Amino acid sequence: MLSFLKKNKVAEPANPNVLVAFLSGKVLPMEEVKDPVFSSKMLGDGLAIEPSSELIIAPCDGVISTIMETSKHAVGITAANGMELLIHEGIDTVALNGEGFELYVKEGDTVKAGDKLIRFDSKLIKSRGYQTCCVLAVTNSDDYPD
């Protein structure tokens, strides 16, 4: 379940299995992501957001378990309840080698729901021919069927 942010206020999850929206925009089912790795749920179930903003925030409390230091386009979070999340900005944006991305966290950082993770330049991403669809995959989604 996702609780959506309204007027930049972060909802405090009452349940550790509840995530807050990590980005403003239009929510898309995972099956509509134009990348077979995500749409087939190979990396886990989740959802995508076609962004209307350029700031990705932490959807929950947790620890930054992975960052893509060179490309800056993806972050992994291990939530306090053990849920493993991958937030991936754009499709094939790894090819930009970090151009147009700014990371606010490093591996091992503790984050709270609403903390800044990644800022991206959607105009630059689109100008290079890439899609800006942002994916959140629960990589251990079999453990969290709801």
Salt bridges, closest charged atoms under 4 A:
GLU31 OE2 - LYS41 NZ 2.68
ASP45 OD1 - LYS41 NZ 3.38
ASP61 OD2 - LYS112 NZ 3.95
GLU99 OE1 - ARG128 NH1 2.90
ASP109 OD1 - LYS106 NZ 3.07
